[in-house]
Amino acid sequence: MRDLERFPEEQRNKLSQARQRVIESIGKNMDLYGITLSIGHLYGNMYFNGAPVTLDEMSETMGMSKTSMSTGMRTLIDLKMITKVWGKGSRKDLYEVVPDWHQNFTDYFSIKWRKAVEMNTSALTKALKEIAQLKQQNEAEQDLVSILEMDEEKIKEALDYYRWLIKLIDSFETGKIYDFIPKEE
């Protein structure tokens, strides 16, 4: 937080305290979504940093090992919340925050939701095939066929949901969601 060095200590302390409250909140919020608290704090610290940072700088700021810092940076890059940037005269990798919270939300949830949709759709499709096979093998047992048909209907409803979820994800990625719920400006 080099941008505070030129201010008197009392002002620095008060601003640092306010920023720390936000950083802690960001960390807790990200933790709710499956990102470790420390990676949330890393993002929060970078958010307020005001300039691209190196692993060494963030490691020193947060008191974390360079290995942990590297893992955290990689996670944030994978989630598209930070980017690697070029810095004139610097031999070390520099990283900066993608400050668009709407885009961060979209990228994070799109990545997670698509993965869940693919995994669940695959399982549901496989289950439908197994049920169809069971129905064919046991077509004379009407009680079993009735249960299989009910299960088949439930699975088809779940697949309908996942098709809808893909449309929702697409609306986030294309920005069409903002036609329905505009960003606050």
N, C-alpha and C positions, 0 to 999 in steps of 0.2 A: 504494500500500500504506500508506495513511494510518493504518491500525490499529496499525502498529508504532512510530509516532513517540513514544509515551509510554514506551517501554522503553529501557534502556541500550543503547549502541551495540553492545556485544559480543553481547547477546541478539538484537538486530535483525539483525546480520550473520549469525549462525548460522541464524536462522529464514528470513531471505531466501535464504540458500544452499540450504536444504532445499526451499523453495518453488521456487527457480529450477531445481533438479533435476527437480521434478515438471513444471514448465512446459515445460522442454526435452523431457521424455518425452512430454507431451501433443502438443507440436509435431511430434515425430518420428512418433508414432503416427498423427496426422491426415495427415501427409505420405504415409504408406504407403497411405492411402485416397484420395489424389488431391486433398487440400486442402493449399495451400501451407504451408510451415513457418511463415511469418510469421503466417498466419491461425491456425494452431495455437497459436502463442505468444500471440497476442491473446486467444484463448479462455482459455488457461491463466492469463494475467495477470488477466483479468476474473473468473475462477473464484475467485481468492484475494482479490480486491479487497474484498469484503464489503459493497459498496454500489453502487448504480447509478452509471454513469460517463458522461461526455460524450465526444464525439470528441476534443475538445481535451485532456482529461485523459489519455486513452489514447495520443494522439499524443505527448504530452510524456513519458509513462511509457516508451513503447517507442522513442522517437526516430524515429518514422515521420511522413511527410507526412500532412496532413489528408486529402488525396485518397486515399492508400493506405489510411488508416484507415477512411475511408468505404466503400471497396470491400470491405475485410475485414469490416466490420460488416454490410454488405448480404449478403455471402456467409453469414455466421453466422445472420442472420435468415432467409434462404432455407432454410437447413438446420435451422431451428427450434432452434438451440442458444443463441440469445440472443433477448430480446424488448425492444421499445421500451416504456418505462414513463413514467408521469407523475411529475413531482417538484414538490412544492409550492414555489412561488416561483422556479422555474427556467424560463427562456425557451428553453433549449437542450434538444435531444433527449437523453434519458437511456436507457442500455441496461444490462440486467443479464443474467446468465447463467441459463439454465435448468439447474439443478444436478442434474437426474435423468439420470444416465449411461445408464440403461436406455432412457429415452425418447429421449435423444439418439441412441443406437445405432439404435433402432427407426426414428426419423424419417429419419436419414441413409441407412440401408440401404434402407428402403422407397422413398425417393425415387430412389435410384440403381438399385435392382433393378427397380422398375416401369418406369423409362425403358429399361433394357436389355431387359426382357421385351417391351415394346411394339415396340422397334426390331427385335429378333431374330425375334419372331413374325411381324412384317410381312414381313421378308425371306424367312423360311421358307415362309410362305403363298404369296408370289409365286413362289418357286421351285417349289412343288408344282404351281401352275397351269401354269408353263412346262413342267414334266416331263409333265404330263397332255397338254398340247398336242403335245409331241414324240412321246409314245407313240401318240397318235391319228394323227399324220401319218406315222409310221413303223411301223405295226403289223405290217407284213410282214417287217421286219428284226428277227428274234428276238434276235440278239446285243445289239443296241442296246436293245431292249425289256427284256431281262434286266438290263442295267446301270441303266436308268432305274428299274426296279422296286426294285433294291437301294438306289439313291439315295433313292427315294420312302420306303422303309422307314426309312432313317436319319433323314430329315427328320421323319417321323412320331414317331420316338423322341425327337428333339429337342423337338418340340412337346409331347409328353407331359411332358418335363422342365420346360418353361416353365409348363405348367398346374400342376404340382406346386409350382414356385417361387412362383406366385401364391398358392397355399394357404399356403405358408410365410410370405409377406409378410403375408397376411391374419391369420395367427396372431400375428404380431408386433404388428400394428396394433390388433387386438382384445384383446391381452393373453393370449390362450389359450396362447401359448407357455409362459407361467409356470405353467400347470397341469402341464406336462411337466418343465420346468426352473425350479423356484422361484427367485425372487430371494433373494440372501443378505441377511439383515436384521441 
